[in-house]
Amino acid sequence: MPSAANVIPLRPEPAPYSAQAQACLNCGVRQTALFGVLSEADLVRIHHRISDRRLQPGERLYGAHEAGHVLYTLRRGVLRFERHSDRGECRIVRLAGPSDLIGLEVLLGQRYAADAVACTEVELCGIPQALIGELQLHHPDLTRDLMKRWQRALDDADEWLTELGSGPARHRMLRLLLKLSEFGDAGARVWMPTRQAMGTMLDMTVETASRLVSALRREGLIEPVDARHARVNMPRLLAELKAEGAAER
């Protein structure tokens, strides 16, 4: 048998025993989330400052204009961002899915810009603003990653306005399905909003949203799985969007 002196450890240090540390190291979105630039040693050192949040559909994570000091990385599920007009009208302005970082406005000392509400069962990591500041001092890559994520959030908001807020109703519905497909699960199931939520997202009546969804089902472009999920025929969806783009040129 080999002597103890010849045994080479699999890890240079003992594996972290904390449940939260293990969760951080084994997180399915770690490599694409904010802390993907950190080493295992860094995660072990800071894990006790990261909180775990779980929401059920319809639960609110935070509200518009609330003061906050926490950013969130979405590990699982879909969140929507809602804004309300002075007349009480609600408008869904953006969606977020796994690995997205939300609440970026608190880095500037600002209040949360919109209500963040769970569309599905949601799991998040809460990251204190102060921790981000400390890590930036030693990890310049983190600052660059934050800037990229901020730009992506701006791009998403612009895309939502231009692609989902204007144009023919069918085109807006197809673009919404394309967006929702980004958040599909391992079984290729896509979360489907209620018809009322679709109307709010796409600035159309509930009746129009219902009529369009029914037509897409008859055409085989979407296949219902259950009350809140469907499978999207992506080749047909992409082909129709491509044909629309060619017709506009």
Order of alpha helices (4+ residues) and beta strands (2+ residues): alpha-alpha-beta-beta-beta-beta-beta-beta-beta-beta-alpha-alpha-alpha-beta-alpha-alpha-beta-beta-alpha
